[in-house]
């Protein structure tokens, strides 16, 4: 069974630009969550989508948004990039949502210059 | 606001030793406590998880001890090996898949 796939793996963007990251969950999984990992703040929850609906949201500004498609694939978008948005963005998928096992992808390393 | 406090920040043990990583939480609504292992360049991988109605859970060389009254839980790695060298994160969640992570512990097992 294929794992969680995140694309692209690496990305370099300029301040003020916007970026879209993609996540394909494990086949059959319906919940997709996004996390930001930085050396200073650690792993922080961004949002969770379940059956195309945002179910939970973390404490991030509105520049961070996401969506989920009918095939459970998810995208997250960051607009008006800031230097502080440089981070590893991780996607996790779970079978049905609720406190079940979350399986992480390898992440997308975003660098904002 | 850090809701899950993890210690120590880093840990060095000899091969065969038993590293212990501790976590404490305040939110009594948390009801699922997983531990993750992360190697450089990889995403976190689930090691073992526990719910508050159980005081201990073992899976292979990994053991979670859970103290509900103290709101603390810990990870023990038996017979540690150099291949266990990684960053370990405790986490907690109260609903959905909104995981709240500890700050992480960098473990080095010396051969």
Contacts between the chains, C-beta under 8 A, distances in Angstrom:
chain1	res1	chain2	res2	distance
A	4	B	43	7.5
A	31	B	96	7.7
A	31	B	97	5.5
A	33	B	97	4.7
A	33	B	98	7.3
A	33	B	99	7.4
A	35	B	99	7.5
A	42	B	89	8.0
A	42	B	101	5.9
A	42	B	102	7.7
A	42	B	103	5.1
A	42	B	104	6.2
A	43	B	44	7.4
A	43	B	89	6.5
A	43	B	91	8.0
A	43	B	99	7.7
A	43	B	101	4.0
A	43	B	104	7.8
A	44	B	101	7.7
A	45	B	98	5.2
A	45	B	99	6.2
A	45	B	100	7.0
A	48	B	96	5.6
A	48	B	97	5.2
A	48	B	98	6.2
A	50	B	96	7.5
A	55	B	96	5.4
A	56	B	95	7.8
A	56	B	96	4.7
A	56	B	97	7.3
A	56	B	98	4.4
A	58	B	98	7.3
A	90	B	43	5.3
A	90	B	44	7.3
A	92	B	43	7.8
A	92	B	97	6.9
A	92	B	99	7.8
A	94	B	97	5.2
A	97	B	96	6.1
A	97	B	97	6.3
A	98	B	95	7.5
A	98	B	96	6.7
A	98	B	97	7.5
A	99	B	31	6.6
A	99	B	32	3.6
A	99	B	93	5.2
A	99	B	95	7.2
A	99	B	96	7.7
A	99	B	97	7.2
A	100	B	97	7.5
A	101	B	34	7.6
A	101	B	46	5.5
A	101	B	49	7.2
A	102	B	34	7.6
A	102	B	46	6.9
A	102	B	97	5.4
A	102	B	99	6.5
A	103	B	46	7.0
A	104	B	36	7.7
A	104	B	43	3.4
A	104	B	44	4.9
A	104	B	45	6.9
A	105	B	43	5.3
A	106	B	41	7.3
A	106	B	42	5.8
A	106	B	43	5.0
A	107	B	43	5.3
